Amino acid sequence: MAKTSDILIAGGGIGGLTLALALHARGLGERVRLFEAAPVFREIGGGINLGPHAIKVFAELGLQPALEAAGILPLDYAFFTRFGQLVYREPWGRAAGHEWPHVSIHRADLQAVLAAAVQERLGADRVAMGHRCVGFSETGSGVVAHFADGRADAAGAVLVGCDGVHSAVRAQLVPGEGAPRFHGINLWRGVVAHAPILTGRSLVRIGAMHSTLIIYPIRDGVDEAGRQLLNWVAEVDSERAEVADWSRVGRLEDFLPVYRDWRFDWLDVPALLAATPEILAYPMVDRDPLARWTFGRVSLLGDAAHPMFPRGGNGGAQAILDARCLAQRFADMPDVEALAAYEAERLGATSKVVLQNRSAPPNLIVDTVEKRTGGAPFERLDDVVSQAELREIFASYQKTAGYHVDLVGRTKEVGHG
């Protein structure tokens, strides 16, 4: 039974589960009521990258060992042209001197770790499955969440909408906003068993802004042949948007022609794509940053607050950082003040990431090269662009996203303790 002192969380994705755990870590677990629309937590989607700034939060929650065991810790991030030519590579995660690692992991494995921790630490009675929030109403001293399919209302002190890009909570707070904004790019993604490529611990980005392929391993040793589970994401300029549903099945023939000649001595891209058992399609959508996302006793978190392009692992990471911030504010001050303080700290930072992902994402590195070569292969990269310029492009993105090593923390072993 919900109480008027409860912190109601609408949505049991990455942001909602992390918020529940962060509140518990600050002694507020008894106030948490989490409501998830799905009847059960299920395996969906593909991989996700958790940068050191996100793993730092999970380390505080005691989840770092479980996440490291379930995922892959990359050693390098490598950028190639569509001809397979290496443009730029730098060490990544711990190899770059981070105190906390970067973890590439299947979303289902991440969800399983978070959901198990919530149920173990807070108790199963704190989580209500099959409860899709459709709106709320405010009272003199609290808020009431309303659910679909005749589910009973839940009263609490505050409501945090963690219900994703199609948030019902946001729709009520910001009426008439319309559908998420399509930017002329569709994504196709999949996971496939494949022999390790490059170092076997490489994050790989191939191609420029108009036809990009991102590949990285998310599970090791998936069969007797020693293959890994590779996650890939294809970004292709498109006139028509796919349906904005993360479980939407895509068709290989809709995008394979773009990659038909991408055969390198280190990877056969068409073969990789064709071997994928299930392909999902999603449009590249976001929303313009809001001027505010907190209204009295109701606020937003993660994709509900600041939906952004799924680039650089930022969608999930920013939700995790939101959750840490909001939980700390709840521990520090009264509820309504906490929501306002959380917005003041996080709105500006996340708005910058939304805009950066539109204008200067990581594939700007390869885009710079292709523009200067006219889209042709280069003979000598140094005649086109310097490594220092490419390093600065990538460092700028990392700083805006909040996971540059100077912002998160260096290991003492490399002399920067």
N, C-alpha and C positions, 0 to 999 in steps of 0.2 A: 504494500500500500504506500503510495507516494505521500510525502509529508510536505507541508508548506515551506519547510526549510530546505528542501531538496534542490540540488543543482541538476536540472533536467538537461540531458544531452540527446539531441535528435540526430541519430546517425552513428552507426558502428563501423565506420571505415577507419582509415589510418588516423585521422585527426580525432575522431570521437573516442577511440580506444586509448590513444595516447593521452588525451585529456583526462580520462577516467583514471589511468595509472598515475599520472602526475598529481592529480588531486589526492589520491590515496597516499602517495609518497609524502605529502605535506599534511597528513593527518586528517584529511577531509573525506576519506572513503565512505563514511557512513552517510554522507550527504548526496552521494552520486546515484542517479538513476539514468541508465542508458537505454535508449529505445532504437532498435534496428529494424528496418523494413523487411529484410529477408527472413524467412522462417528459420534458416540455419546459415552459419558461416560456410561458404562454399568456395571451391577453387575457381577462380575466374581471372581472365587477363593473362598477362605475361610478366616480364621482369620490371623491376624498379631499382633505381640507383639511390642509395642512401649515402650521402656525403658525410665527411667527418663532423660537420656541424649537426647533422641529424643523429649520428651515432653517439656524439657527446651527450645528447639528451637521453638516449637509450642506456648509455653507460650509467648515468645518474639513477636510472630506474632499475639497474641490475640486469638488463636484457642483452648487453653486448655479447657475452659468450654464446648465448643461444642463437643470435643473429649471425655471428661469425661462423658457427658450426653449420648453419643452414644455407649460407650463401657462399659467394666467391669474393676474395679480396684482390682487386685489380692491382697490377704493378705499374701499368703505364696507360696513357691516353694517346692514341695515335690518329692522325688525320691524313687521309689520302685523297687524291683526285679521282675522278671517275675512270681514269686510265690505270688506277692502281699505283700511282706514284706517291711515295711518302712525302708529305709536306712539312709535318711538324709532329714531334713526339716529346712528351715530358713524363717524368716519373709521377705516379699517382698514389694517393692515399698515404699509407705509412712509408712507402718508398720515396715520397716527396717530403718526408720529415714531419708529417702530421702526428700528433699525439694520439689521435683517434683514427681508426681505419675508414676507408671507403668500403662499403659492402654492396655488391650487386646480388640481388636475391629475387626469387619468384614472389610475386605479390601474395600468392596463396600461402607460402611459407612465412612471410612477414605477418600476414593476417592471423595465421595459426599461433605464432608466438605471442602476439598481442592479446588475442582472444583468450588463450589459455591463462595468461598472466592475470587478466581482468577477472576471470571466473575464480581463479585460485585466491587472489588477494582480496577481492571485494565480495566474492560470493555470487553464485548463480542468480540469486534473487535480486541482484542489482542490475541485471541485464534482461530486458524484455524483447524477445525476438518476435518477428511478425507484426511489429508496430510501426506502420508508416505514418509519420507526422504529416498532417495536411494543413496545419495552421495552429493558431494559438489565440488566446484572449487574455487580457490583463485584468487583474482585480486590484483592489486598493493596496494590498500588501504582497502580491505575488503574481504568478502567471500560470495559466492552464494550457497544457498541450493537448491538441485534439488529434485523433488517429482515424485512419480509414477502417472499413470493414467492421464497424460497430465496436471497435476496441474502446474500453473505458478511458475517459480523460485522465490526465495526470496533473496534479497541482504541485507547484514548487515555488521556490523563491525567485529563481531566474531560469531562463531557457537559452541554451547555446545551440544554434543551428549548425550542425556538422553534416548536413544532408546533401552535399555535393553540388555539382554545377546546375542541376535542376531543382535547387532548394525551394521547398514550399515555404520555409521560414523567410527566406530572402524575398520571395514573391509577395508575401504579405507586407514586409517592411518597405519594399521598393516596388509598389504596384505599377503596372504598365511598362516595365522595363523591356519586355519582349524576349525573344529567343537569344541564346548566346550568339556572339558575332563570328561569322565565318570569314576566314582570311584567304580563301583561294588555295588552300592546301588540304589534302586528305592524307591520313595516316593508315597504313596497313601494318599489322604486326603479327608476330607468331613466335613460337618456341619450337625448336627442332633439335634432335640428337645429332651431333656432328663431331668430327675429330677436332681437337683444339686447333685454333688458328693463332699465328704469330707466337706470342709468349705463352699462350694458354691462359693468360691473366690480363689480356689487353681489352680496353675499351676502344672500339674502332668506329671512326666516323668517316664515311666515304662520300665524296661528292659535295657540290655547292648548294646554294639555297633552294634551287628549283627541283632538284632530284637528289635527295640525300638518303643514305642507308646507314643506320647505327646498329652495331652488333656487339654483344658482350655475353660472356658466360654467366650463368646463374646457378648451375648445379654441376658438381663434379661426378665422374665415374658412374654414369647412368646405365651402363651396360658392360658386358665382359670385354668389349673392344676398347674400353677406356674413353668412350666418347663423353662429351659434356652436353648439357642442355644449353643451347645458345638462344638468346633472345635477340630478335631483330625488329627494327622499326623502319619502314619505308615512308619517306615524306615526298609527296609528288604534287606539283602544281595541278590544280583541278578547277574546272568551271562550276561543277555541281557538288554540293556538300553531301557527304554521307550522313546517315542518321546519327545524331549524337547519343549513342548508346554503347557503353564499353563492351557489351556482349554481342554486338552486331557482327554477324558472320560476313566476311568479305570474299571476293572472288579473285583468284590469282590472275586471270586474264585481264582484269581491269588495270593492272599496274606492271605486270611482268615485262611488257614490251619496252618500258623505260630502261630496264636493266639487262636486256637480252645480250648486250655486248660486254657486260662487266665480268670478264673472265681474266683473272690475274694468275701469276705463278703461285700465289699464296692462297687464292680463294676463287671458286667458281660460283659467282653470285646466283645466276639463274638456277643452278642445281640446288643450291641451298634453299632458295625460295620454293622451288617445286617440290622439295622433299618435306615441307612443313605440313603436318597433318591437319591443322586447323588454322585458318587465317581470320583475324578480326579487323574490322574497318571502323575508322572514327575520323570525324572532321577536325581540322585544326581550328578550334574555337576558344574564345575567351570572352571577357566582358571588360568594358572600360572601368578603371578604378572608381570606387564609390567615394563620395565626400565623407561619408560616415557609414558604419555598419553596426553601431550600437544605438539602440533606442530604449532608454530606460532599463527595464529588466530583461531585455532580449538582445542577443548579439549573434554574430556569425563567426565561423572559423573554417579555415582551409578553403576548399573549392567553393563553398557557399559564400565566403567573404571575398575571395580574390581569384576566381578561375583564371588560369593562365595556360599558355602553350605548354604541353608536356615535354619540355626541353631541359636538359641538364639536371634531371631529377628534382626539379624545383617544386612541382605540385605537391608531392608528398612531404618533402623537406620543410617547406614553408608551413604546412599544416602542423608538423611536429614542433616547429619553433613557436607557432601560435599557442599550441597546447601548453608548452612549458611556461610561456609568459603568463597566460591566463591563470593557470593553476597557482603560480607564485603571487599574482595579484589578489586572488581569492584568499590566500593565506595571510596577506599583508593588511587587508582593509575590508570594509563592508562591501556587500555584493555589488550594489549599483556603482559605487566608486571603483570597484575592481574592474567591472566591464568597461567603464570609461577610460581607466588608466591603460588597460590592455589595448584598446583601440588606439590611444595616443602613441603607444610604443610601436605597434605593429603595422598600422595602416600605411604610413609613409614608406616603410621599408618594403612591404610587399607590392605596393604600387610601382616602385622602381623596377622590381623584378618582372612584373607584368609587361611593362613598356620595353624593358631591355630584351625580353624574349621575342618581342615583335621585331625590333629594329636591329639588334646586334647579338644574335644567339651564337653559340660556339661555332656553327658552321660558317660564320663570317671569315674564319681563317682560310678555308678552301675557296670561298667565294672571292676573296681578295686575289688569290692566285689566278683563278679562272678569268676574272675580269681583265687582269693585266696580260694574260696570254691569249685572250680572245677565245677561250675555251679549248685551246689546243694543248697537247702535251708540251712540257717544258724540257729544254736540254740541260740547263743549269739553273737550279732553283735560286741560287744566290743572285743571279742576274734579274730575277723577277721580284723577289722580296727577301728581306733579311730575317733570320731567325729571331732577332731582337724585336722586330716589329710584330711578328706573329706571337711571340711570348707576351708582349704588352697587350695585344688584342685579347688573348685568353685570360690574362691576369685581370684585366678590367671586368670581364664577365664574372669571374670567380669572386671578385670583391663585391660587385653588386648583388650577386646571389648569396653572399655571406659565407662561402666555404673556402676562401683563400686561406692558406696556411698562416699568414700573419694575423688573420682575424680569429681563427679557431684555436690555434695553439700548436707549437712545435714540440717535438720530443726533446727531452734533456740530452738524449744520446747524440744529437747532432749539434750540440753546443748552443742551443737557443732556449734553455730552460727558464 
